[in-house]
Amino acid sequence: MNYLIKEIKLNNGARGLIIDYPGARTVYNEIAFNAGYWQINDFEHKQQIPHIYEHMATNVRGYGSKAAFDLAVTKNGTIRNASTSNEFVRFFTMSAKFDYERVLGLQCQMLGGTDLNDKTFIAEKKNIANELSARLNSPIYTLIHAVKSSFGIHDMTPDGALVALDNINLSDIIDYRNDCITSSNMKFIIAGDFRGDYSKIIGSYEHIDIPIGEPKLFPEWTLHDSGAFTIQRSDTKQSTARLSFAMPRVFTTKDGAAMAIIHRLLVVGMGSRVFGKARAKGLVYSLSQDTESTAGYTIMSFNFAYKDENLDALLKLIASELCNLRDGGLSDGELEAAKCSIAGAELMSYETPRSVAKALFRRYLRLGEIRDLDGFADVVRSITADDVAGLVDELIRSGRIALGLYGNVTDDRAKAARDMVLDRLV
């Protein structure tokens, strides 16, 4: 990988990374504000304010409509999108190299020139209602939010978010923009072949017409054990489960490398300890594992759709394989195979400006750290069986274990299933 990383701190308080990537034919740019759902004081009643702002942002003064601005941005094939999460509101573009200065200028113009009016506000509230209603059909999406709420983290299921929409007025969006969409609360990343000339990039970011404002801080959540819960949908033909383990700290780079190995061992491929064995026994078609580490906590989760007669066997398998890793049941050969697979996949993944930018931006946004992508493979190679065992042990000993069931399920069934997991983890 042949690229240069330069951190930029601007006079207006914004900061970010420029990745100079020789030979790249595309430019990836992302601007993010620490202005997600967690920055809303009245979270329960008005959580969707950032989401509405994200939808309204492309209604830029001087273009007449969102459609006209979108056509201006994408006329040479540029890809444009945005997202809202608990932490951030994010706007990104990926454009051809020859067009990036124009596209970057338009993106910066958008942030300073949004026309927040009643017509667009009403339309986007309706669009978001449709979006959230569609997400009600996703068991995993619903469980992800419900599990975090059960641990005491501010989060909201699609049902709750739909109700919150009715509590929001246009004045809330204007107040939010003035308070949160500020240069001191902004980070950016841009990756492409710039040949050492960053003056136009810096000028674009420096002259965004937004207030300087103040940087926002992430909340630090105090976790508690959530137990078992259900989301009852009697019309589903198959139920879905999310088993989660939470710990009250953020992962280090070494933790992330160890978790990548755990993920590979447990759920990747037909030879994996949990998914592979479950498939071989006909217990499950698909099973995934994910980890979220931010704002003072880490949550590691398993997700799968199941038939009720298979639920106990699946949960026992997960618990047993976690205990095997904790208790030293990882051979040198299995560990080395996992490390080789992860290191190779990691190095192969950094072949475009977008992939490098996205990998760097995750930790930079949350912690202000510049991740050593080339060095991560070396960190993976340094992980020992004791490192894996220690991390699994910490997750189990945290005592914060949630089991959420979605479908034609009962509270008693969920509680009994979680109790069985706890018994197996002793």
C-alpha positions as CSV (number, residue, x, y, z in Angstrom):
1,M,0.0,0.0,0.0
2,N,1.6,3.2,-1.1
3,Y,-0.2,6.2,0.4
4,L,0.6,9.2,2.7
5,I,-1.6,10.2,5.7
6,K,-1.6,13.8,6.8
7,E,-3.7,15.1,9.7
8,I,-5.1,18.6,9.2
9,K,-6.3,21.0,12.0
10,L,-8.0,24.0,10.6
11,N,-8.4,27.5,12.0
12,N,-12.2,27.0,12.2
13,G,-11.8,24.1,14.6
14,A,-12.4,21.3,12.1
15,R,-9.9,18.5,11.8
16,G,-9.4,15.6,9.6
17,L,-7.2,13.3,7.5
18,I,-5.9,13.7,3.9
19,I,-4.8,10.4,2.3
20,D,-2.6,11.0,-0.7
21,Y,-3.0,7.8,-2.8
22,P,-0.8,7.9,-5.9
23,G,-2.5,6.5,-9.1
24,A,-6.0,6.5,-7.7
25,R,-8.7,7.3,-10.2
26,T,-11.4,8.1,-7.7
27,V,-11.6,10.5,-4.7
28,Y,-13.5,9.5,-1.5
29,N,-14.6,12.3,0.8
30,E,-16.6,12.1,4.0
31,I,-17.6,14.9,6.4
32,A,-19.0,13.9,9.9
33,F,-20.4,15.7,12.8
34,N,-20.6,14.4,16.4
35,A,-24.3,15.2,16.1
36,G,-26.1,11.9,16.2
37,Y,-29.1,10.8,18.3
38,W,-27.0,11.0,21.5
39,Q,-26.7,14.8,21.2
40,I,-30.5,15.2,21.6
41,N,-31.4,16.3,25.1
42,D,-35.0,15.0,25.0
43,F,-34.0,11.7,23.5
44,E,-37.2,9.8,24.2
45,H,-39.4,12.3,22.5
46,K,-37.3,13.9,19.8
47,Q,-34.5,11.4,19.0
48,Q,-35.1,11.6,15.2
49,I,-34.1,15.3,14.9
50,P,-30.6,14.4,13.4
51,H,-32.2,11.9,10.9
52,I,-34.6,14.6,9.7
53,Y,-31.8,17.1,9.3
54,E,-29.7,14.5,7.3
55,H,-32.7,14.1,4.9
56,M,-33.2,17.8,4.5
57,A,-29.5,18.8,4.1
58,T,-29.5,18.5,0.3
59,N,-32.3,21.1,-0.1
60,V,-29.7,23.7,-0.9
61,R,-30.5,27.4,-1.5
62,G,-30.2,28.4,-5.2
63,Y,-31.0,25.0,-6.7
64,G,-34.8,25.1,-6.4
65,S,-35.1,21.5,-5.2
66,K,-33.3,18.5,-3.7
67,A,-33.5,16.8,-7.1
68,A,-31.7,19.7,-8.8
69,F,-28.9,19.7,-6.3
70,D,-28.6,15.9,-6.6
71,L,-28.3,16.1,-10.4
72,A,-25.6,18.7,-10.0
73,V,-23.5,16.5,-7.7
74,T,-23.9,13.3,-9.7
75,K,-23.6,14.6,-13.2
76,N,-20.2,12.9,-13.8
77,G,-21.1,9.7,-12.1
78,T,-20.4,10.8,-8.5
79,I,-21.9,8.6,-5.8
80,R,-23.5,10.5,-2.9
81,N,-25.1,9.4,0.3
82,A,-25.5,10.2,4.0
83,S,-26.3,8.4,7.3
84,T,-27.3,9.0,10.9
85,S,-26.3,7.0,13.9
86,N,-26.2,7.4,17.7
87,E,-22.9,9.2,17.3
88,F,-22.7,10.9,14.0
89,V,-24.4,12.5,11.0
90,R,-22.2,11.7,8.0
91,F,-22.1,12.8,4.4
92,F,-19.9,11.2,1.8
93,T,-19.1,11.4,-1.9
94,M,-17.1,9.2,-4.3
95,S,-16.2,11.0,-7.5
96,A,-13.9,10.7,-10.5
97,K,-10.5,12.3,-9.9
98,F,-11.0,15.0,-12.6
99,D,-14.2,16.1,-10.9
100,Y,-13.4,16.0,-7.2
101,E,-12.8,19.7,-6.6
102,R,-16.2,20.6,-8.0
103,V,-17.9,17.8,-6.0
104,L,-16.1,18.8,-2.8
105,G,-17.2,22.4,-3.3
106,L,-20.8,21.3,-3.7
107,Q,-20.6,19.2,-0.6
108,C,-19.3,22.1,1.4
109,Q,-21.9,24.4,-0.1
110,M,-24.6,22.0,0.9
111,L,-23.6,22.1,4.6
112,G,-23.6,25.9,4.7
113,G,-26.5,26.5,2.4
114,T,-29.3,24.1,3.5
115,D,-32.8,25.7,3.2
116,L,-34.7,24.3,6.1
117,N,-38.3,25.0,5.2
118,D,-41.7,23.6,6.1
119,K,-42.4,21.9,2.7
120,T,-39.2,19.9,2.8
121,F,-39.6,19.2,6.5
122,I,-43.1,17.7,6.1
123,A,-42.0,15.6,3.1
124,E,-38.9,14.2,4.8
125,K,-40.8,13.3,8.0
126,K,-43.1,11.2,5.8
127,N,-40.2,9.6,4.0
128,I,-38.5,8.7,7.3
129,A,-41.8,7.2,8.5
130,N,-41.7,5.0,5.5
131,E,-38.1,4.1,6.1
132,L,-38.6,3.3,9.7
133,S,-41.8,1.3,8.9
134,A,-39.8,-0.8,6.5
135,R,-37.2,-1.5,9.2
136,L,-39.9,-3.0,11.4
137,N,-39.7,-5.9,9.0
138,S,-36.0,-6.5,10.0
139,P,-35.8,-8.7,13.1
140,I,-32.0,-8.2,13.5
141,Y,-32.2,-4.4,13.1
142,T,-35.0,-4.3,15.7
143,L,-33.1,-6.6,18.1
144,I,-29.8,-4.6,17.8
145,H,-31.6,-1.4,19.1
146,A,-33.6,-3.3,21.7
147,V,-30.5,-5.0,23.1
148,K,-28.6,-1.7,23.5
149,S,-31.6,-0.2,25.3
150,S,-31.7,-3.2,27.6
151,F,-28.1,-2.5,28.6
152,G,-29.0,1.0,29.6
153,I,-27.7,2.7,26.4
154,H,-29.9,5.4,24.8
155,D,-31.3,3.7,21.8
156,M,-34.7,3.4,20.2
157,T,-36.5,0.7,18.2
158,P,-38.2,1.6,14.9
159,D,-41.5,1.6,16.8
160,G,-40.3,4.2,19.3
161,A,-38.7,6.3,16.6
162,L,-41.9,6.4,14.6
163,V,-43.7,7.8,17.6
164,A,-41.0,10.4,18.2
165,L,-41.4,11.8,14.7
166,D,-44.7,13.4,15.7
167,N,-43.0,15.4,18.5
168,I,-40.6,17.2,16.3
169,N,-41.1,20.7,14.7
170,L,-39.2,22.6,12.1
171,S,-37.8,24.9,14.9
172,D,-36.2,21.8,16.4
173,I,-34.2,21.1,13.2
174,I,-33.1,24.7,13.0
175,D,-31.9,24.8,16.6
176,Y,-30.1,21.5,16.1
177,R,-28.3,22.7,13.0
178,N,-27.2,25.9,14.8
179,D,-26.0,24.0,17.8
180,C,-24.4,20.8,16.3
181,I,-23.5,21.4,12.6
182,T,-20.5,23.5,13.5
183,S,-16.9,23.5,12.3
184,S,-15.5,22.7,15.8
185,N,-17.8,19.6,15.9
186,M,-16.7,18.4,12.4
187,K,-14.2,15.8,11.2
188,F,-13.4,15.0,7.6
189,I,-11.4,12.5,5.6
190,I,-10.5,12.7,1.9
191,A,-8.5,10.1,-0.1
192,G,-7.3,10.3,-3.6
193,D,-4.3,11.2,-5.8
194,F,-3.5,14.8,-4.9
195,R,0.2,14.8,-5.6
196,G,1.0,16.8,-2.5
197,D,-1.3,19.7,-3.4
198,Y,-3.8,20.1,-0.5
199,S,-4.4,23.8,-0.7
200,K,-7.8,23.6,-2.5
201,I,-9.0,20.8,-0.2
202,I,-8.1,22.8,2.9
203,G,-9.6,26.0,1.4
204,S,-12.9,24.2,0.8
205,Y,-13.1,22.9,4.4
206,E,-12.0,26.2,5.9
207,H,-14.7,28.2,4.1
208,I,-17.8,26.1,4.9
209,D,-20.4,28.7,5.9
210,I,-21.3,27.2,9.3
211,P,-20.7,28.5,12.9
212,I,-17.5,27.6,14.7
213,G,-19.5,26.5,17.7
214,E,-18.2,24.0,20.3
215,P,-17.1,20.4,20.0
216,K,-19.5,17.9,21.5
217,L,-18.5,15.1,23.8
218,F,-19.7,11.5,23.7
219,P,-21.7,10.3,26.6
220,E,-20.1,7.5,28.8
221,W,-22.8,4.9,29.4
222,T,-23.0,2.9,32.7
223,L,-24.1,-0.6,31.7
224,H,-26.3,-3.0,33.6
225,D,-27.2,-6.6,33.1
226,S,-30.3,-6.7,30.9
227,G,-31.5,-10.2,31.3
228,A,-33.9,-11.7,28.7
229,F,-36.6,-9.9,26.7
230,T,-38.9,-10.6,23.7
231,I,-40.3,-8.7,20.8
232,Q,-43.5,-10.5,20.0
233,R,-44.5,-10.9,16.3
234,S,-47.0,-13.8,16.1
235,D,-47.1,-13.7,12.3
236,T,-43.5,-14.7,11.7
237,K,-42.8,-18.2,10.5
238,Q,-39.3,-18.3,12.0
239,S,-38.0,-16.5,15.2
240,T,-34.7,-14.6,15.5
241,A,-32.3,-14.3,18.4
242,R,-29.5,-11.9,19.4
243,L,-27.2,-13.1,22.3
244,S,-25.0,-10.2,23.5
245,F,-22.1,-9.8,25.9
246,A,-21.3,-6.3,27.1
247,M,-18.2,-4.9,28.9
248,P,-17.7,-1.4,30.3
249,R,-14.7,-0.3,28.2
250,V,-13.7,0.4,24.6
251,F,-11.5,-2.1,22.7
252,T,-7.8,-1.3,22.1
253,T,-6.2,-2.1,18.8
254,K,-5.0,-5.4,20.3
255,D,-8.5,-6.3,21.5
256,G,-9.8,-5.6,18.0
257,A,-7.2,-8.0,16.6
258,A,-8.1,-10.7,19.1
259,M,-11.8,-10.3,18.4
260,A,-11.1,-10.6,14.7
261,I,-9.5,-14.0,15.4
262,I,-12.5,-15.0,17.7
263,H,-14.9,-14.0,14.9
264,R,-12.9,-16.0,12.3
265,L,-12.8,-19.1,14.6
266,L,-16.5,-19.0,15.6
267,V,-18.6,-18.0,12.6
268,V,-16.6,-17.7,9.4
269,G,-17.0,-20.6,7.0
270,M,-18.1,-24.1,7.1
271,G,-15.1,-25.1,9.2
272,S,-15.9,-22.6,12.0
273,R,-16.6,-23.8,15.5
274,V,-20.1,-22.4,15.9
275,F,-21.6,-21.7,12.4
276,G,-19.8,-24.7,10.7
277,K,-20.9,-27.2,13.4
278,A,-24.5,-25.8,13.5
279,R,-24.8,-26.1,9.7
280,A,-23.4,-29.6,9.8
281,K,-26.1,-30.6,12.3
282,G,-28.9,-28.8,10.4
283,L,-29.5,-26.3,13.2
284,V,-29.3,-23.0,11.3
285,Y,-28.9,-21.6,7.8
286,S,-27.1,-18.3,8.7
287,L,-25.4,-17.1,11.9
288,S,-23.4,-14.0,12.3
289,Q,-21.3,-12.2,15.0
290,D,-20.7,-8.5,15.3
291,T,-18.9,-6.2,17.8
292,E,-19.6,-2.5,18.6
293,S,-17.0,-0.6,20.7
294,T,-17.7,3.1,21.5
295,A,-18.7,5.5,24.2
296,G,-17.2,3.6,27.1
297,Y,-18.7,0.1,26.2
298,T,-18.2,-2.9,24.0
299,I,-21.0,-5.2,22.9
300,M,-20.3,-8.5,21.2
301,S,-23.3,-10.3,19.7
302,F,-24.4,-13.4,17.9
303,N,-27.5,-13.3,15.6
304,F,-29.5,-16.1,14.0
305,A,-32.9,-17.0,12.8
306,Y,-34.1,-20.4,14.2
307,K,-36.8,-22.9,14.7
308,D,-37.8,-23.3,18.3
309,E,-36.7,-26.9,18.5
310,N,-33.1,-25.8,17.6
311,L,-32.8,-22.8,20.0
312,D,-31.4,-24.6,23.0
313,A,-28.8,-26.6,20.9
314,L,-27.6,-23.4,19.2
315,L,-27.2,-21.4,22.4
316,K,-25.4,-24.4,24.1
317,L,-23.1,-24.6,21.1
318,I,-22.2,-20.9,21.3
319,A,-21.7,-21.1,25.1
320,S,-19.6,-24.2,24.9
321,E,-17.3,-22.8,22.2
322,L,-16.8,-19.6,24.1
323,C,-15.8,-21.7,27.2
324,N,-13.4,-23.8,25.0
325,L,-11.6,-20.6,23.9
326,R,-11.6,-19.2,27.5
327,D,-10.3,-22.5,28.9
328,G,-7.3,-22.8,26.5
329,G,-8.9,-25.1,23.9
330,L,-7.2,-23.3,21.0
331,S,-4.5,-25.2,19.2
332,D,-1.4,-23.5,17.7
333,G,-2.4,-24.7,14.2
334,E,-5.9,-23.3,14.4
335,L,-4.7,-20.0,15.8
336,E,-2.0,-19.6,13.0
337,A,-4.6,-20.5,10.3
338,A,-7.0,-17.8,11.6
339,K,-4.2,-15.2,11.8
340,C,-3.0,-15.9,8.3
341,S,-6.6,-15.6,6.9
342,I,-7.2,-12.3,8.8
343,A,-3.9,-10.7,7.9
344,G,-4.3,-11.6,4.2
345,A,-7.8,-10.3,4.0
346,E,-6.9,-7.2,5.9
347,L,-4.1,-6.3,3.5
348,M,-6.2,-7.1,0.4
349,S,-9.0,-4.8,1.6
350,Y,-7.0,-1.6,1.4
351,E,-6.8,-1.3,-2.4
352,T,-9.0,1.7,-3.0
353,P,-9.2,5.3,-1.6
354,R,-12.6,4.5,-0.2
355,S,-11.5,1.3,1.7
356,V,-8.5,3.0,3.2
357,A,-10.6,6.1,4.2
358,K,-13.3,4.1,5.8
359,A,-10.9,1.9,7.8
360,L,-9.0,5.0,9.1
361,F,-12.1,7.1,9.8
362,R,-13.7,4.6,12.2
363,R,-11.2,5.1,15.1
364,Y,-10.3,8.6,14.2
365,L,-13.9,9.7,14.5
366,R,-14.4,8.1,17.9
367,L,-11.0,8.5,19.5
368,G,-9.0,10.9,17.4
369,E,-6.5,8.1,16.7
370,I,-4.8,7.5,13.4
371,R,-4.8,3.7,12.9
372,D,-1.7,2.1,11.5
373,L,-3.3,0.0,8.8
374,D,0.0,-1.6,7.6
375,G,0.7,-2.4,11.3
376,F,-2.6,-4.0,12.0
377,A,-1.6,-7.3,10.3
378,D,1.4,-7.4,12.6
379,V,-0.8,-6.9,15.6
380,V,-2.9,-9.8,14.4
381,R,0.2,-12.0,14.0
382,S,1.2,-11.1,17.6
383,I,-2.0,-12.4,19.2
384,T,-1.5,-15.5,21.4
385,A,-4.0,-18.1,22.6
386,D,-3.8,-16.5,26.0
387,D,-4.9,-13.2,24.5
388,V,-7.9,-14.8,23.0
389,A,-8.7,-16.7,26.2
390,G,-8.4,-13.5,28.3
391,L,-10.7,-11.4,26.1
392,V,-13.4,-14.2,26.1
393,D,-13.0,-14.5,29.8
394,E,-13.5,-10.8,30.3
395,L,-16.6,-10.8,28.2
396,I,-18.1,-13.7,30.2
397,R,-17.1,-12.3,33.6
398,S,-18.6,-9.0,32.9
399,G,-21.9,-10.5,33.8
400,R,-23.8,-8.3,31.4
401,I,-25.5,-10.9,29.1
402,A,-28.6,-10.2,27.1
403,L,-30.8,-12.5,25.1
404,G,-33.5,-11.0,22.9
405,L,-36.0,-13.1,21.0
406,Y,-38.1,-11.8,18.1
407,G,-41.1,-13.7,16.7
408,N,-43.8,-16.0,18.1
409,V,-42.0,-16.2,21.4
410,T,-42.8,-15.9,25.1
411,D,-41.0,-14.2,28.0
412,D,-40.7,-17.5,29.9
413,R,-39.0,-19.1,26.9
414,A,-36.5,-16.3,26.6
415,K,-35.7,-16.4,30.3
416,A,-35.2,-20.1,30.4
417,A,-33.0,-20.0,27.4
418,R,-30.8,-17.3,28.9
419,D,-30.6,-19.1,32.2
420,M,-29.3,-22.2,30.3
421,V,-26.6,-20.0,28.6
422,L,-25.5,-18.7,32.0
423,D,-25.3,-22.3,33.4
424,R,-23.1,-23.4,30.5
425,L,-20.8,-20.4,31.0
426,V,-19.8,-21.3,34.5
